[in-house]
Amino acid sequence: MRHFLVALLLAFAVPAVAAEAPKRGGILTYMIPADAPPSFDGHREVTFATVHSVAPFYSVLIRINPENPASTDDFVCDLCTEMPKAADNGLTYTFKIRTGVKWHDGTTLTAADVAASWNSIVFPAAGVLSARASIYTMVDSITAPDASTVVFKLKFPTGAFLPALADPYAFIYKADILAKDPHWYEKNIMGSGPFKFKAFELGQSISGDRNPDYYMPGLPYLDGFVGIYAPKESTRIDAIRADRAAIEFRGVPPSALTQLQQSLGDKIEVQTSDWNCGDNITINHSKKPFDDVRVRRALALAIDQWHGAPGLAKVATLRTVGGIVFPGSPLAATRAELEKIPGFWPDIEKSRAEAKRLLKEAGAENLSFELLSRNVDQPYKYIGAWAIDEWTKIGLHVTQKVVPTGPWFEAMRSGNFEVVSESACQSVVNPILDVQKFLPSDVSPQNYNQYHDQTQVDLYNKMLHEPDPLKQRAEMRDFETYTLDTQAHTLMILWWYRIVPYRSYVKGWKISPSHFINQDLATVWLDR
Amino acid sequence: MYQYIAKRVLLTIPTLLGAAALVFILMRLIPGDICLVRLGGGGGSFDPKALVACHAEIGVDRPYIVQFVEFIWGLMRFDFGTSMWSGKPVSTEILARLPISLEIALLGTAVAIGIAIPLGTISALKQNTWIDVVVRIFAIGGIATPSFWLGIMSVLMVLDLSAWMTGTPWMPPIDYVPIWKDPIRNLSMAILPAITVGYRYAAVSMRMTRSAMLEVMREDYIRTARAKGLINKLIVNRHALKNALLPVVTLLGIEFAFLIGGLVVTEQVFNLNGVGRLFVLAVQNQDYTLTQALVMLTVVIFVFTNLVVDLLYGWLDPRIHFA
């Protein structure tokens, strides 16, 4: 009976919430946890500070559905009119572009602008920096045969193309401006998005006003927004507490959420999500004894991820056990599949006994080494402390060396480390491209393991060129097993967990697995 | 005196050159690469060609000697170049931050002077009484308390107190507005950091004032003034305090110069977009041009402040002449 009543209540409550009519007006003030973006140009930057600052000013070609941003494959049009079907055996994608879209200067946006922007991203001119050009290796050409059509021709068919096209940094710029000065967008803003640029106070704030000519009917709801830069977490939390700001979109640690909930009660709401940021322990294969796969496997086998995760989730932005693919993706390993891989075995005693046996066999008992880490609290220091404790349980002697970001990178690039703690945050979940990081160092410059392995490259290429999702999933398992088990090239640690608390009067924003996504604020409204 | 000032100004040239060479070398000794921090800081993928393009764009792929000559040539023309991180002129980056740092430094100094000189004097005049003990405890507290802790505590206190009194937590604004645009908003933002900075600064100056006053009060000319029958107020204000202020002014000058670029922690705690925060950011990002310019600025401020302090000596003690 009680269950029936609850179900009845929910049945009435859910439509009531869903039907909540958005209110127009008001200014949203939010915190940006950074000093300021290095530049406004999304094509050249990789920091979230750029997206959180300027995404509301721009349109993109396609994006993850803002009404369903937690999805990993629900792509919808922004500037196009309909998601295209691949033609020509998966080699051609034709996008029809909306008509009547106005730039903020009043002129009309055409397919030529879309093609020019994408050409600038995929085939940057000499002297132009495009941070993600290498993920578009499948693209052969981008053309605009008429004012409302853009055609992407691919070199080979791949399921990685559409997610790559939904990159939240891929702002559409005006072709004329790009032609005159490809660096113009680094210091200036002029888009066709839901908000028009109002002001930028260097290192202080950025603000925008509602674009009355926005092409999405009825949007945006807000009159404007102000983003305030504040690198220090306590300032941001205090600001939300005192209602100087309503939200910080990136994510906060569990302790900050507790603090806000305790002081604000029902005036605070929270959305949470698995975060497309994975932690891994990178092992330098060029340093002995880490050239021995038995030693690398032993390091993985010592770590009890299943029991460590709940404890770490209480203090750090970590939570979910996963393999090399984001746990929410259809290409991710299931728990049963994971439990076959060293480091994920359910019986930790058996796992550690095997680790000790392997170390003994490799002549590396009582091994001592240094774990290099970055001087960023969340989550590096927590992971470092935890991993060291786990390794102690198989008789290893590990010390943690914490260094600033610059020297940390330099040590990894030059191979001047034994074992290093790393994190990688991706935007749109695109496992085929996201796992490129784990390819050998001579193929992927972001892999610092210092090895070459043609078998691993071949496994990857097979998967990259596979258009059938089911076969691709099986090939991803082969690649994952080879990377984490057969060769134990790297150790996956937990995936991050995104916690976004906000003032309860903020409505219409939905969390996604990435802090880069869904930041144009068009659907956000204020209930006050 | 003008000759003295000209000599002092000329002496700053080798000081600046030495500082320039030192900061140039030290910055390049730090392991790391601004382009890697920029492109890989988030941990995501980036195009290796972008790294090469980035190096070429900011000029770090050129020989060190070329970079150094360019830096010195720029200095000679007061051209500090552009920030490697933001691409904006270094002067724009610094000028955007200087007003807030200057304001906090001035307000902090005012708070320090307002507390240190009266309390230091009273403490000396009431030596070994309960008043002296209380003032000394207050001073030691200021020296012992880290500014970041005091800053965080003061914000939390305001938040909790306002929540307790009105039911709604309140905190000062976190976005800077110039004083000429909105004085109330500006001062409500600046007052807490000024007190936080001023308290520590006052504590040091208070102890200096006390010890200088104790020394001066035992001088023969004070005894003579008493023997002449001068009232105590005149003795203290006109004869003792003026002479006791010499070391205090030196200290205040050095502290003021430090405050312009050294409020790193306070600026972080109160979200002040000042020169100190910019300094940390520049070093973290390995932005050579910006760091070099900020070091130069700090050296100039120190040299200039010391010059002003030296000139003040002459006003405070007429026996001092500048040859």
Chai-1 contact restraints between the chains, C-beta under 6 A:
chainA,res_idxA,chainB,res_idxB,connection_type,confidence,min_distance_angstrom,max_distance_angstrom,comment,restraint_id
A,D35,B,L281,contact,1.0,0.0,6.0,A-B,restraint_1
A,P38,B,R38,contact,1.0,0.0,6.0,A-B,restraint_2
A,P38,B,W85,contact,1.0,0.0,6.0,A-B,restraint_3
A,P38,B,S86,contact,1.0,0.0,6.0,A-B,restraint_4
A,V46,B,L39,contact,1.0,0.0,6.0,A-B,restraint_5
A,V46,B,G42,contact,1.0,0.0,6.0,A-B,restraint_6
A,V46,B,G44,contact,1.0,0.0,6.0,A-B,restraint_7
A,V46,B,F46,contact,1.0,0.0,6.0,A-B,restraint_8
A,T47,B,G42,contact,1.0,0.0,6.0,A-B,restraint_9
A,L129,B,A50,contact,1.0,0.0,6.0,A-B,restraint_10
A,L129,B,A53,contact,1.0,0.0,6.0,A-B,restraint_11
A,L129,B,C54,contact,1.0,0.0,6.0,A-B,restraint_12
A,A131,B,L39,contact,1.0,0.0,6.0,A-B,restraint_13
A,A131,B,F46,contact,1.0,0.0,6.0,A-B,restraint_14
A,A131,B,A50,contact,1.0,0.0,6.0,A-B,restraint_15
A,A133,B,D47,contact,1.0,0.0,6.0,A-B,restraint_16
A,S134,B,D47,contact,1.0,0.0,6.0,A-B,restraint_17
A,E186,B,G87,contact,1.0,0.0,6.0,A-B,restraint_18
A,L202,B,A96,contact,1.0,0.0,6.0,A-B,restraint_19
A,G203,B,N273,contact,1.0,0.0,6.0,A-B,restraint_20
A,Q204,B,D175,contact,1.0,0.0,6.0,A-B,restraint_21
A,Q204,B,Y176,contact,1.0,0.0,6.0,A-B,restraint_22
A,Q204,B,N273,contact,1.0,0.0,6.0,A-B,restraint_23
A,S205,B,D175,contact,1.0,0.0,6.0,A-B,restraint_24
A,I228,B,D175,contact,1.0,0.0,6.0,A-B,restraint_25
A,A230,B,N271,contact,1.0,0.0,6.0,A-B,restraint_26
A,K232,B,Q268,contact,1.0,0.0,6.0,A-B,restraint_27
A,T235,B,N271,contact,1.0,0.0,6.0,A-B,restraint_28
A,D238,B,V155,contact,1.0,0.0,6.0,A-B,restraint_29
A,D238,B,M171,contact,1.0,0.0,6.0,A-B,restraint_30
A,A239,B,I174,contact,1.0,0.0,6.0,A-B,restraint_31
A,R241,B,P169,contact,1.0,0.0,6.0,A-B,restraint_32
A,A242,B,P169,contact,1.0,0.0,6.0,A-B,restraint_33
A,A242,B,W170,contact,1.0,0.0,6.0,A-B,restraint_34
A,A242,B,M171,contact,1.0,0.0,6.0,A-B,restraint_35
A,R244,B,I174,contact,1.0,0.0,6.0,A-B,restraint_36
A,T405,B,V37,contact,1.0,0.0,6.0,A-B,restraint_37
A,G406,B,G32,contact,1.0,0.0,6.0,A-B,restraint_38
A,G406,B,V37,contact,1.0,0.0,6.0,A-B,restraint_39
A,G406,B,Q286,contact,1.0,0.0,6.0,A-B,restraint_40
A,P407,B,P31,contact,1.0,0.0,6.0,A-B,restraint_41
A,P407,B,G32,contact,1.0,0.0,6.0,A-B,restraint_42
A,F409,B,G32,contact,1.0,0.0,6.0,A-B,restraint_43
A,F409,B,L36,contact,1.0,0.0,6.0,A-B,restraint_44
A,E410,B,P31,contact,1.0,0.0,6.0,A-B,restraint_45
A,E410,B,G32,contact,1.0,0.0,6.0,A-B,restraint_46
A,S423,B,G43,contact,1.0,0.0,6.0,A-B,restraint_47
A,A424,B,G43,contact,1.0,0.0,6.0,A-B,restraint_48
A,A424,B,G44,contact,1.0,0.0,6.0,A-B,restraint_49
A,C425,B,G42,contact,1.0,0.0,6.0,A-B,restraint_50
A,C425,B,G43,contact,1.0,0.0,6.0,A-B,restraint_51
A,C425,B,G44,contact,1.0,0.0,6.0,A-B,restraint_52
A,Q426,B,G44,contact,1.0,0.0,6.0,A-B,restraint_53
A,P445,B,P48,contact,1.0,0.0,6.0,A-B,restraint_54
A,Q446,B,S45,contact,1.0,0.0,6.0,A-B,restraint_55
